[in-house]
């Protein structure tokens, strides 16, 4: 009992001390310059209690009162939230460099720093080298064209798996699960030229498990991010648990890398020239040796491989699940997109990537899904690398900057009937695109830290969605009516559906 009382007293003293520290910090920053307006904050916790279960929604509501550029305090973490296209344009056009830093949360801090991570590396030579590699090697059009058949095979397998699991149209399936497996196998083929999730690949299944656990843990709110004095305690154990699964995933990926290196040493080559994969690119890398390494270490290759899976699977699966949910929630739109598919793809053939260019309504469905349900509602958090002034406000150094693209995509000042699912808005002349230049629609971000995988996503999303819509007719499970669907959003790294979508695929016999 005495130990418990002592513990409570120590915790109380720490909280009082931290309250005094944070109060002085807030006042000092306010004296340096005029911060953007924001709601009243409390000692120690700041505005944490205003986060809500869906922070992107809570912050959008606060922005209506305090403005499209707003200051919040998440514990001691000063945060500026941007909630309009106008302020986003100012940020990315005029302050892109100074705000190109990265706010790295505790669960994202590996034991070896941010080596090999394009997501968490700070803006500088190492990040520029990784970015250049992505643009010139991984996601360059010529390489994406060469890997077209790989994407097609992974999506074809997904369609077959769905049909097998549905027992010919009598059983509901977990829609997101199949999209996740497809995207995981797709990344596996791009990285290693193999399906990682198949009966013979025990290592692939374990890798899948550990990557999934990392994404689950990284998406949980961590008090150590908001109260730095608790970082060394790791009170929720999130950093420790995350690092455990990262290490396990690195160990498995390391075995794949070792297998490839041994194959190369013994003169092993790919069967087809176009099968040269991303692992080959990493192993063959030769840097200048000045601002970039002459060769990548195994640790760096591991980090790049892991990040490809972590960044590419959850976001892809969530976007496709939302697309299917919106279509089943809006039967008129579902019928229209299926009519387009089945009128423009010949009976007895499967949907090919080349066909997508002649399917404007399908592409509009993807865009409307990204508008309403951006994969990362705040993008990946930015950080001010130095103090700056934006729109007359002082942005202190190391301030976290969140761009609420969820709120921007639903802004009634920009979008007509912003909460309705209306793909037709993207068929209008001069409709906006998601390539980073139209700030009212930036689901992949903009500027230097825009998602480099956008060219791959723009190919995979319509082909995967179109393939399952062309191959099957879909019905909700248990006689659920479209208007009664649960369309709430869950908390995590990606914007998932709170209630997983389950639906019955009934094979469309005119497709094959």
VENTA-V822527 format. One line per field, one symbol per residue. ss: DSSP state (a for helix, b for strand, c for the rest). phi: phi as a letter, one per 20 degrees, with the letter a starting at -180 (. if undefined). burial: I if it has 24 or more other C-alpha atoms within 12 Angstrom, else O. A space follows every 10 residues. Layout:
ss: ???
phi: ???
burial: ???
//
This chain:
ss: caaaaaaaaa aaaaaaaaaa aaaaaaaaaa aacccccccc cbcccbcaaa ccccaaaaaa aaaaaaccbb bbbbccbbbb bbccaaaaaa aaaacccccc bbcccaaacb ccbccccccc ccccaaaaaa aaaaaaaacc aaaaaacaaa aaaaaaaaaa aaaaaccccc cbbbaaaaaa aaaaaaaaaa aacccccccc caaaaaaaaa aaaaaaaacc ccaaaacaaa cccccccaaa aaaaaaaaaa aaaaaaaaaa aaaaaccccc ccaaaccaaa aaaccccccc cccccccaaa aaaaaaaaaa aaaaaaaaaa aaaaaaaaac aaaaaaaaaa aaaacccccc ccaaaaaaca aaaaaaaaaa aacccccccc cbbccccbbb ccbbbccccb bbbcaaaacc cccccccccc ccaaaacccc cccccccccc ccccccaaac cccaaaaaaa aaaaaaaaaa abbbbbaaac caaaccccbc ccccccbccc cbbbbbbccc cc
phi: .fffffffff ffffffffff ffffffffff ffrefgfaff ddgmemdgfe fmfcgffgff ffffedofcb ecdemeefcd ddcbffffff ffedcfffde fcedfgfeef fdmdgndffd fffrgfffff fffffecedf gfffffefff fffffffggf fffffelmnd cfcfgfgfff fffffffgff ecmbfedbge dffffffgff ffffffffee fcfffecgfe ffelgemfff fffgffffff ffffffffff fffffenfcf fcgfegdffg gffefcefne ebffceffff fgfffgfgff eeefffffff fffffffffc gffgffffff geeddfgnde fdfffffecf fgffffffff ffcggcgdle gebffbfbdc lndedfgmff cdeefffffd fffddflfee ecggfeefgm ffddenddfe bcfdnbmfdf gfegffgfef gfffffffff fbeccfflmf egfefedfde erfeeeffdg edbdedgefe ec
burial: OOOOOOOOOO OOOOOOOIIO OIIOOIOOIO OOOOIIIIIO IOIIIIIIOI IOOIIIIIII IIIIOOIIII IIIIIIIIII IIIIIIIIII IIOOIIIIII IIIIIIIIII OOOIIIIIII IIIOOIIIII IOIIIOIIIO OOIIOOIIII IIIIIIIIII IIIOIIOOIO IIIIIIIIII IIIIIIIIII IIIIIIIOOO OOIIIIIIII IIIIIIIIII IIIIIIIIOO OOOOOOOIII IIIOIIIIII IIIIOIIOOI OOOOOOOOOO OOOOIIIIII IIIOOOOOOO OOOOOIOIII IIIIIIIIII IIIIIIIIII IIIIIIIIII OOIIIIIIOI IIOIIOOOOI IIIOIIOOII IIIIIIIIII IIIIIIIIII IIIIIOIIOI OOOIIIIIII IIIIIIIIII IOOOIOOOOI IIIIIIOOOO OIIIIIOIII IIIIIIIIII IIIIIIIIII IIIIIIIIII IIIIIIIOOO OIOOIOIOII IIIIIIIOOI IIIIIIIIOO IO
//
